[in-house]
């Protein structure tokens, strides 16, 4: 029963936070106004700026910010114990991550849908914007280059997911035509599309696809090339062609998956004797870095993630048709992501105890299963290990409802792969915006064209992915930096939100923005310094880039403090409030 109480407490807590804290932010801090024109309405071009119903944009926004983040982060951070992981997911998402997302979205809405990088110039100064642009480009460069490999690994682990992930694309395009060109009912046609998607899951279960090597290129390399080509096409298409309808399907898929997980928890408690087998707190697991500050770097999307501010100010702000929708989309989606991260924690802290098969074929249950999987940091930190822990634990619980375990595994494999695909093409589109904005500032019109800008984005990601060979694993050399870079973006976005609050002369400045910004700034700077020590025996590239990140964080914090206390002239003469 303790698991049911745990889940109920977290979910009720999120509803209370949305009802009171979210609405407080909407009314008292950001003063959302339905009469104010949003960028989607003002600059409607049918390609990037498209006024969209909040239910549809919620689907796009959630699936873009989620990806594999709320799965892999909690699935490894559980090694420090389920209590600190769960506390950080709840508190982080409700009072830091949701404020970060909501604030970034509002700032972009009130500044022509421009990115958070451009907002840096408005609320601090132009020179700081350059550093922010570099940091954003670096983060997105790594994400785009690595996520082709991420999805390739998922396809290798769960070949039953290949057909439904790829065939979802024509299904989504057809759904978009039915909704936008023929005026069909959104809900009914989306449910029909979801039913077809799940029929494809069954097809994939019986007819899995395994990619062979092609022309000497290993399967991971082949998948990476195909996925980057897909990302190029998807990111230049109008959002109504593929992005919105596919993500609306994924939103329903999310609801279905979370409902199945909740039912699985209930069934497992009642019939399976589900209990938590992970330790409550484990401050010094074998070979792991210290819990402080790395817990707050490892769990990103489930609590707070800098990538979210790029989505909020990249694609979402260009599609919101009414300012008040920002509460539901910006604040609400972060709480739903926290809910998903909570279910992930249950799956890896308890579900895995219902049955786990080791690499040598030994079947373990209870604490022995958890201890085998999380024997050390090295054993638990790989992508396959993280995803496998969640999928195995979730499938164990869902099987208690009567669903065949093989189908449950296929459903969870699809869930993870399709969300990772959404992150890939959304990151590509956002990086295209970054390149175009920078080209505009530098007066370089050739890269303001979306086709040329996207070619630069995909081409640079391709170079990084294949820098180490034909397997597409080149970005792994930079991956150890991503957690710190991502959370650094989150800290700096909170700094911008705090400066925005100060400029609008709203109360509650320190509580809503200042303290979260200070906390995340300290954690990310601390983690960066710790990383530099651990990188002492690593490549010169890692050391150099990490030093640059530390420098950028320190620079922006100093500039922000100077701007906050009015010691320098800010750059926001044209900013809106």
C-alpha positions as CSV (number, residue, x, y, z in Angstrom):
1,X,0.0,0.0,0.0
2,X,2.9,2.4,0.5
3,X,3.4,2.6,-3.3
4,X,-0.2,3.5,-3.9
5,X,0.0,6.2,-1.1
6,X,3.3,7.4,-2.7
7,X,1.8,7.8,-6.2
8,X,-1.4,9.3,-4.9
9,X,0.4,11.8,-2.8
10,X,2.6,13.0,-5.7
11,X,-0.3,13.2,-8.2
12,X,-2.6,15.1,-5.7
13,X,0.3,17.3,-4.9
14,X,0.7,18.2,-8.6
15,X,-3.0,19.0,-8.9
16,X,-2.8,21.3,-5.9
17,X,0.3,23.1,-7.2
18,X,-1.3,23.6,-10.6
19,X,-4.6,24.9,-9.0
20,X,-2.9,27.3,-6.6
21,X,0.8,28.0,-7.5
22,X,0.3,27.8,-11.3
23,X,-2.7,30.1,-11.3
24,X,-0.8,32.5,-8.9
25,X,2.0,32.8,-11.4
26,X,-0.4,33.3,-14.3
27,X,-2.3,36.1,-12.6
28,X,0.0,37.8,-10.2
29,X,3.5,37.3,-11.7
30,X,3.0,37.0,-15.5
31,X,-0.4,38.7,-15.8
32,X,-1.6,36.6,-18.7
33,X,-3.9,38.6,-21.0
34,X,-6.3,37.0,-23.5
35,X,-6.6,40.3,-25.3
36,X,-2.9,40.5,-26.1
37,X,-1.9,39.1,-29.6
38,X,0.4,36.1,-29.5
39,X,3.2,35.8,-32.1
40,X,1.3,32.9,-33.7
41,X,-1.6,35.3,-34.5
42,X,0.5,38.3,-35.3
43,X,3.0,36.6,-37.6
44,X,0.9,33.7,-38.9
45,X,2.8,32.2,-41.9
46,X,1.4,28.7,-42.0
47,X,4.8,27.2,-41.6
48,X,6.3,28.0,-38.2
49,X,3.9,30.6,-36.8
50,X,0.5,28.8,-36.6
51,X,-2.3,29.6,-34.1
52,X,-3.1,26.2,-32.6
53,X,-5.7,24.8,-30.1
54,X,-4.1,24.3,-26.7
55,X,-4.9,20.6,-26.7
56,X,-2.9,20.0,-29.8
57,X,0.0,22.3,-28.8
58,X,0.1,20.6,-25.4
59,X,0.7,17.3,-27.3
60,X,3.5,18.8,-29.3
61,X,5.1,20.6,-26.4
62,X,5.0,17.7,-24.0
63,X,6.4,15.1,-26.4
64,X,9.1,17.6,-27.4
65,X,10.3,18.3,-23.9
66,X,10.0,14.8,-22.7
67,X,11.9,12.6,-25.1
68,X,13.8,10.0,-23.1
69,X,14.7,12.5,-20.4
70,X,12.1,11.7,-17.7
71,X,13.0,8.0,-18.2
72,X,16.7,7.8,-18.3
73,X,17.4,10.4,-15.6
74,X,15.3,8.9,-12.8
75,X,16.3,5.4,-14.0
76,X,19.9,6.1,-13.1
77,X,19.5,8.5,-10.3
78,X,17.6,5.8,-8.4
79,X,21.1,4.5,-7.6
80,X,21.3,7.2,-4.8
81,X,17.9,5.9,-3.4
82,X,14.3,6.4,-4.3
83,X,13.6,9.0,-1.6
84,X,16.0,11.7,-3.0
85,X,15.0,10.9,-6.5
86,X,11.3,11.2,-5.8
87,X,11.7,14.4,-3.7
88,X,13.8,16.1,-6.4
89,X,11.3,15.1,-9.1
90,X,8.3,16.5,-7.2
91,X,9.9,19.7,-5.8
92,X,12.1,20.3,-8.8
93,X,9.3,20.1,-11.3
94,X,6.6,22.0,-9.3
95,X,8.7,25.0,-8.1
96,X,11.6,25.1,-10.5
97,X,11.0,23.3,-13.7
98,X,7.5,24.4,-14.2
99,X,8.4,28.0,-13.4
100,X,11.4,27.8,-15.8
101,X,9.2,26.5,-18.6
102,X,6.3,28.8,-17.9
103,X,8.5,31.9,-17.6
104,X,10.5,31.1,-20.8
105,X,7.3,30.6,-22.7
106,X,5.8,33.9,-21.5
107,X,9.0,35.9,-22.3
108,X,9.0,34.5,-25.8
109,X,5.3,35.2,-26.3
110,X,5.9,38.8,-25.4
111,X,9.0,39.2,-27.6
112,X,7.7,38.1,-31.0
113,X,8.3,34.4,-30.4
114,X,12.1,35.0,-30.2
115,X,14.3,32.4,-28.5
116,X,15.6,32.7,-25.0
117,X,19.0,33.4,-26.5
118,X,17.6,36.6,-28.0
119,X,16.0,37.4,-24.6
120,X,19.4,37.4,-23.1
121,X,20.2,40.5,-25.1
122,X,17.0,42.2,-24.1
123,X,17.3,41.6,-20.3
124,X,21.1,41.5,-19.9
125,X,23.1,42.7,-22.9
126,X,24.2,41.8,-26.4
127,X,27.6,40.4,-25.5
128,X,26.1,37.9,-23.1
129,X,23.7,36.8,-25.8
130,X,26.7,35.6,-27.9
131,X,27.8,33.3,-25.1
132,X,24.3,32.1,-24.6
133,X,24.0,31.4,-28.4
134,X,27.2,29.3,-28.3
135,X,25.9,27.3,-25.3
136,X,22.6,26.7,-26.9
137,X,24.2,25.6,-30.2
138,X,26.5,23.3,-28.3
139,X,23.7,21.6,-26.4
140,X,21.5,21.2,-29.5
141,X,24.5,20.0,-31.6
142,X,25.1,17.2,-29.1
143,X,21.4,16.3,-28.8
144,X,20.9,16.1,-32.6
145,X,24.1,14.1,-33.2
146,X,23.5,11.7,-30.3
147,X,19.7,11.1,-30.7
148,X,20.1,9.2,-34.0
149,X,22.3,6.8,-32.0
150,X,19.8,6.8,-29.1
151,X,17.0,5.7,-31.3
152,X,19.2,3.2,-33.1
153,X,20.0,1.6,-29.7
154,X,16.3,1.5,-28.9
155,X,15.5,-0.1,-32.2
156,X,18.2,-2.7,-31.5
157,X,16.8,-3.5,-28.1
158,X,13.2,-3.4,-29.2
159,X,12.9,-4.3,-32.9
160,X,9.2,-4.6,-32.5
161,X,9.1,-0.7,-32.2
162,X,10.6,-0.1,-35.7
163,X,7.4,-0.6,-37.8
164,X,5.1,1.5,-35.6
165,X,7.6,4.3,-35.2
166,X,8.2,4.7,-38.9
167,X,4.7,4.0,-40.1
168,X,3.4,6.6,-37.5
169,X,4.7,9.2,-39.9
170,X,2.3,8.6,-42.8
171,X,-0.5,8.0,-40.3
172,X,0.2,11.4,-38.8
173,X,0.4,13.2,-42.2
174,X,-2.9,11.6,-43.1
175,X,-4.4,12.7,-39.8
176,X,-3.2,16.3,-40.4
177,X,-4.9,16.4,-43.8
178,X,-8.2,15.1,-42.3
179,X,-8.1,17.7,-39.5
180,X,-6.7,20.8,-41.3
181,X,-7.9,20.3,-44.8
182,X,-11.2,18.4,-44.4
183,X,-12.3,19.7,-41.0
184,X,-12.7,16.3,-39.4
185,X,-13.3,15.8,-35.7
186,X,-9.8,16.0,-34.0
187,X,-10.6,13.7,-31.1
188,X,-12.3,10.9,-33.1
189,X,-9.7,10.9,-35.8
190,X,-6.8,11.0,-33.4
191,X,-8.3,8.0,-31.5
192,X,-8.6,6.2,-34.8
193,X,-4.9,7.0,-35.6
194,X,-3.9,5.8,-32.1
195,X,-5.8,2.5,-32.6
196,X,-4.0,2.0,-35.9
197,X,-0.7,2.8,-34.2
198,X,-1.4,0.1,-31.6
199,X,-2.3,-2.4,-34.3
200,X,1.1,-1.7,-35.8
201,X,2.6,-2.5,-32.4
202,X,1.0,-6.0,-32.6
203,X,2.3,-6.3,-36.2
204,X,5.8,-5.2,-35.0
205,X,5.7,-7.8,-32.2
206,X,5.1,-10.6,-34.6
207,X,7.3,-9.2,-37.4
208,X,10.2,-7.3,-35.8
209,X,12.7,-5.6,-38.0
210,X,16.4,-5.7,-37.4
211,X,18.6,-3.3,-39.5
212,X,21.4,-5.1,-41.3
213,X,24.8,-3.5,-42.1
214,X,24.7,-1.6,-45.5
215,X,27.7,-1.0,-47.6
216,X,30.0,-1.7,-44.7
217,X,28.1,0.8,-42.4
218,X,27.0,-0.8,-39.1
219,X,23.3,-0.8,-38.3
220,X,23.7,2.1,-35.8
221,X,25.4,4.2,-38.6
222,X,22.6,3.3,-41.0
223,X,19.9,4.3,-38.6
224,X,21.7,7.6,-37.7
225,X,21.9,8.6,-41.4
226,X,18.2,7.7,-42.0
227,X,17.1,9.5,-38.8
228,X,19.0,12.7,-39.6
229,X,17.6,12.7,-43.1
230,X,14.1,12.4,-41.5
231,X,14.9,15.2,-39.1
232,X,15.9,17.5,-42.0
233,X,12.6,16.9,-43.8
234,X,10.4,17.1,-40.7
235,X,12.0,20.3,-39.5
236,X,11.4,22.2,-42.8
237,X,7.8,21.1,-43.3
238,X,5.0,23.3,-42.0
239,X,4.2,22.3,-38.4
240,X,0.6,21.3,-39.4
241,X,1.9,18.7,-41.9
242,X,3.7,16.4,-39.5
243,X,4.8,17.9,-36.2
244,X,1.4,18.8,-34.7
245,X,-0.7,15.7,-35.8
246,X,2.1,13.3,-34.9
247,X,2.6,14.9,-31.5
248,X,-1.2,14.9,-30.9
249,X,-1.1,11.1,-31.4
250,X,1.8,10.9,-29.0
251,X,-0.1,12.9,-26.4
252,X,-2.8,10.3,-26.5
253,X,-0.2,7.6,-26.5
254,X,1.3,9.3,-23.3
255,X,-2.1,9.3,-21.6
256,X,-2.6,5.6,-22.5
257,X,0.8,4.6,-21.4
258,X,0.5,6.4,-18.1
259,X,-3.0,4.9,-17.5
260,X,-1.6,1.4,-18.1
261,X,1.3,2.1,-15.8
262,X,-1.1,3.3,-13.0
263,X,-3.3,0.3,-13.6
264,X,-0.2,-1.9,-13.5
265,X,0.9,-0.4,-10.2
266,X,-2.6,-1.1,-8.7
267,X,-2.7,-4.6,-10.1
268,X,0.8,-5.4,-8.9
269,X,0.1,-4.2,-5.4
270,X,-3.1,-6.2,-5.2
271,X,-2.1,-9.4,-6.9
272,X,1.7,-9.3,-7.2
273,X,2.7,-8.1,-3.8
274,X,4.6,-5.1,-5.4
275,X,7.0,-3.5,-3.0
276,X,9.9,-1.1,-3.2
277,X,13.1,-3.1,-3.4
278,X,15.5,-0.2,-4.0
279,X,17.2,1.4,-1.0
280,X,15.5,4.5,0.4
281,X,18.9,6.4,0.5
282,X,22.3,5.3,-0.8
283,X,24.7,8.2,-0.5
284,X,27.8,6.4,-1.7
285,X,27.0,3.7,-4.3
286,X,29.9,1.9,-5.9
287,X,31.9,4.1,-8.4
288,X,29.2,6.8,-8.5
289,X,29.9,10.5,-8.3
290,X,28.6,12.3,-5.2
291,X,24.9,12.7,-4.9
292,X,25.4,16.4,-4.4
293,X,25.4,18.0,-7.0
294,X,25.0,15.2,-9.5
295,X,21.5,14.1,-8.5
296,X,20.3,17.5,-9.8
297,X,22.3,17.1,-13.0
298,X,21.3,13.5,-13.6
299,X,17.6,14.0,-13.2
300,X,16.9,16.7,-15.8
301,X,13.7,16.5,-17.7
302,X,11.8,15.0,-14.8
303,X,12.5,18.0,-12.6
304,X,14.1,20.9,-14.6
305,X,15.8,20.9,-17.9
306,X,17.4,23.6,-20.0
307,X,16.3,22.0,-23.2
308,X,12.7,22.9,-22.2
309,X,13.4,26.6,-22.4
310,X,14.5,26.1,-26.0
311,X,11.3,24.3,-26.9
312,X,9.2,26.9,-25.1
313,X,10.8,29.8,-26.9
314,X,11.6,27.8,-30.0
315,X,8.5,26.1,-31.4
316,X,5.7,26.4,-28.7
317,X,5.6,30.2,-28.5
318,X,5.1,30.3,-32.2
319,X,2.0,28.2,-32.0
320,X,0.1,29.4,-28.9
321,X,-3.1,31.2,-30.0
322,X,-3.9,32.7,-26.6
323,X,-1.7,33.9,-23.7
324,X,-3.8,32.2,-21.0
325,X,-3.0,28.8,-22.7
326,X,0.6,29.2,-21.5
327,X,-0.5,28.1,-18.0
328,X,-1.9,24.8,-19.3
329,X,0.9,24.2,-21.8
330,X,4.0,25.6,-20.0
331,X,3.3,24.9,-16.3
332,X,0.9,21.9,-16.8
333,X,3.1,19.9,-19.1
334,X,6.0,20.1,-16.7
335,X,3.8,18.6,-13.9
336,X,2.7,15.8,-16.2
337,X,6.3,15.1,-17.0
338,X,7.0,15.0,-13.3
339,X,4.1,12.5,-13.0
340,X,5.7,10.3,-15.7
341,X,9.1,10.5,-13.9
342,X,7.4,9.4,-10.7
343,X,6.0,6.3,-12.5
344,X,9.5,5.6,-13.9
345,X,10.9,5.7,-10.3
346,X,8.2,3.2,-9.3
347,X,9.0,0.9,-12.2
348,X,12.8,0.9,-11.5
349,X,12.5,0.9,-7.7
350,X,9.7,-1.7,-7.4
351,X,8.6,-3.1,-10.8
352,X,12.0,-4.6,-11.5
353,X,11.7,-6.7,-8.4
354,X,8.8,-8.6,-10.0
355,X,11.3,-10.3,-12.3
356,X,14.7,-9.5,-13.9
357,X,16.8,-11.7,-16.2
358,X,20.5,-11.1,-16.0
359,X,22.9,-11.1,-19.0
360,X,23.9,-14.7,-18.2
361,X,20.2,-15.9,-18.1
362,X,19.7,-15.9,-14.4
363,X,16.2,-14.9,-13.3
364,X,16.1,-12.8,-10.1
365,X,13.3,-11.2,-8.1
366,X,13.0,-8.8,-5.2
367,X,16.0,-6.9,-3.9
368,X,18.4,-9.4,-5.6
369,X,17.0,-8.2,-9.0
370,X,17.6,-4.5,-8.1
371,X,21.0,-5.1,-6.7
372,X,22.1,-7.0,-9.8
373,X,21.0,-4.3,-12.2
374,X,22.4,-1.5,-10.0
375,X,25.5,-3.2,-8.8
376,X,27.6,-0.1,-9.6
377,X,27.5,3.2,-11.4
378,X,29.2,1.7,-14.5
379,X,26.7,-1.1,-14.6
380,X,23.7,1.2,-14.4
381,X,24.7,4.3,-16.4
382,X,24.5,3.0,-20.0
383,X,21.6,4.0,-22.2
384,X,20.5,0.4,-22.7
385,X,20.7,-0.2,-19.0
386,X,18.6,2.8,-18.2
387,X,15.9,2.2,-20.8
388,X,15.9,-1.6,-20.0
389,X,15.3,-1.0,-16.3
390,X,12.3,1.1,-17.0
391,X,10.8,-1.1,-19.8
392,X,11.4,-4.3,-17.8
393,X,9.9,-2.8,-14.6
394,X,6.9,-1.3,-16.5
395,X,6.2,-4.4,-18.4
396,X,6.3,-6.5,-15.2
397,X,3.6,-4.3,-13.7
398,X,1.5,-4.0,-16.8
399,X,1.5,-7.8,-17.2
400,X,-0.3,-8.0,-13.9
401,X,-3.4,-6.4,-15.6
402,X,-3.6,-9.4,-18.0
403,X,-1.7,-7.8,-20.9
404,X,0.8,-10.2,-22.4
405,X,4.2,-9.2,-21.3
406,X,5.6,-9.3,-24.8
407,X,3.0,-6.8,-26.0
408,X,3.7,-4.7,-22.9
409,X,7.4,-4.6,-23.8
410,X,6.5,-3.6,-27.4
411,X,4.3,-0.8,-26.1
412,X,7.0,0.6,-23.9
413,X,9.6,0.3,-26.6
414,X,7.3,2.3,-28.9
415,X,6.7,4.8,-26.2
416,X,10.4,5.5,-25.6
417,X,11.4,5.4,-29.3
418,X,8.6,7.7,-30.6
419,X,9.3,10.3,-27.9
420,X,13.0,10.2,-28.7
421,X,12.1,10.8,-32.3
422,X,10.1,13.8,-31.4
423,X,13.0,15.3,-29.5
424,X,15.3,14.7,-32.5
425,X,13.2,16.6,-35.0
426,X,12.1,19.3,-32.6
427,X,15.8,19.9,-31.6
428,X,16.6,20.2,-35.3
429,X,13.9,22.7,-35.9
430,X,15.0,24.8,-32.9
431,X,18.6,24.7,-34.0
432,X,17.5,26.0,-37.4
433,X,15.8,28.9,-35.6
434,X,19.1,29.5,-33.7
435,X,21.1,29.5,-36.9
436,X,18.6,31.8,-38.6
437,X,18.5,34.3,-35.7
438,X,22.3,34.4,-35.6
439,X,22.4,34.9,-39.3
440,X,19.9,37.8,-39.0
441,X,22.0,39.4,-36.3
442,X,25.2,39.0,-38.4
443,X,23.4,40.2,-41.6
444,X,24.1,36.9,-43.4
445,X,20.9,36.4,-45.5
446,X,21.9,33.0,-47.0
447,X,21.4,31.2,-43.7
448,X,18.0,32.9,-43.0
449,X,16.5,30.5,-45.5
450,X,15.1,27.5,-43.6
451,X,16.4,25.0,-46.1
452,X,20.0,26.3,-46.0
453,X,19.9,26.7,-42.2
454,X,18.6,23.2,-41.6
455,X,21.3,21.8,-44.0
456,X,23.9,23.5,-41.7
457,X,22.3,22.0,-38.7
458,X,22.0,18.4,-40.0
459,X,25.4,18.6,-41.7
460,X,27.2,19.6,-38.6
461,X,25.4,17.0,-36.5
462,X,26.3,14.4,-39.2
463,X,30.0,15.4,-38.9
464,X,30.0,15.0,-35.2
465,X,28.1,11.7,-35.3
466,X,30.6,10.1,-37.7
467,X,33.7,11.8,-36.4
468,X,34.9,8.5,-34.8
469,X,33.8,6.1,-37.6
470,X,31.0,4.6,-39.6
471,X,29.0,3.5,-36.5
472,X,27.6,7.0,-35.8
473,X,28.9,7.0,-32.3
474,X,31.1,10.1,-32.6
475,X,28.9,12.3,-30.3
476,X,29.5,9.9,-27.4
477,X,32.8,11.7,-26.9
478,X,30.9,14.9,-26.0
479,X,28.0,13.2,-24.2
480,X,29.6,13.4,-20.7
481,X,29.2,17.2,-21.0
482,X,25.6,17.2,-21.9
483,X,24.1,16.9,-18.4
484,X,26.1,19.9,-17.2
485,X,25.4,21.9,-20.4
486,X,21.7,21.2,-20.2
487,X,21.3,22.1,-16.6
488,X,23.4,25.2,-17.1
489,X,20.9,26.3,-19.7
490,X,18.2,25.7,-17.2
491,X,19.9,27.8,-14.5
492,X,20.6,30.6,-17.0
493,X,17.0,30.6,-18.2
494,X,15.8,31.0,-14.6
495,X,18.2,33.9,-14.3
496,X,16.6,35.5,-17.4
497,X,13.1,34.8,-16.0
498,X,14.1,36.5,-12.7
499,X,15.4,39.6,-14.5
500,X,12.2,39.7,-16.5
501,X,10.2,39.6,-13.2
502,X,12.3,42.5,-11.9
503,X,11.8,44.6,-15.0
504,X,8.0,44.0,-14.8
505,X,8.1,45.1,-11.1
506,X,6.2,42.1,-9.9
507,X,6.3,40.9,-6.3
508,X,7.5,37.5,-5.0
509,X,10.6,37.9,-7.2
510,X,13.0,36.0,-4.9
511,X,10.6,33.2,-4.1
512,X,9.4,32.4,-7.7
513,X,12.5,33.1,-9.7
514,X,15.5,34.2,-7.6
515,X,16.0,31.2,-5.3
516,X,15.5,28.6,-8.0
517,X,17.9,30.4,-10.2
518,X,20.5,30.7,-7.4
519,X,20.1,27.0,-6.5
520,X,20.5,25.7,-10.1
521,X,23.4,28.1,-10.8
522,X,25.3,26.8,-7.7
523,X,24.6,23.1,-8.6
524,X,25.6,23.4,-12.3
525,X,28.8,25.4,-11.5
526,X,29.6,22.9,-8.8
527,X,29.1,20.0,-11.2
528,X,31.2,21.7,-13.8
529,X,34.1,22.0,-11.5
530,X,33.7,18.4,-10.3
531,X,33.6,17.3,-14.0
532,X,36.8,19.2,-14.7
533,X,38.6,17.3,-12.0
534,X,37.2,14.0,-13.3
535,X,38.1,14.9,-16.9
536,X,41.8,15.3,-15.9
537,X,42.7,12.0,-17.5
538,X,40.2,12.4,-20.4
539,X,40.6,14.0,-23.8
540,X,41.8,17.6,-24.2
541,X,38.6,18.3,-26.1
542,X,36.4,17.4,-23.0
543,X,38.6,19.5,-20.7
544,X,38.6,22.5,-23.0
545,X,34.9,22.5,-23.7
546,X,34.1,22.0,-20.0
547,X,36.4,24.9,-19.0
548,X,34.5,27.0,-21.6
549,X,31.2,26.0,-20.0
550,X,32.4,27.0,-16.5
551,X,33.6,30.3,-17.9
552,X,30.3,31.0,-19.6
553,X,28.3,30.2,-16.5
554,X,30.5,32.5,-14.4
555,X,30.3,35.3,-17.0
556,X,26.5,35.2,-17.3
557,X,26.0,35.1,-13.6
558,X,28.2,38.1,-13.1
559,X,26.5,40.0,-15.9
560,X,23.1,39.0,-14.5
561,X,24.0,40.3,-11.0
562,X,25.2,43.6,-12.5
563,X,22.0,43.9,-14.5
564,X,19.9,42.9,-11.5
565,X,21.3,45.5,-9.2
566,X,21.4,48.2,-12.0
567,X,25.2,48.5,-12.1
568,X,25.2,48.4,-15.9
569,X,22.8,49.5,-18.5
570,X,20.6,46.6,-19.7
571,X,20.0,45.8,-23.3
572,X,16.3,45.5,-23.2
573,X,15.0,48.9,-24.5
574,X,12.7,47.1,-27.0
575,X,11.6,44.3,-24.7
576,X,7.9,43.8,-24.1
577,X,6.2,43.0,-20.8
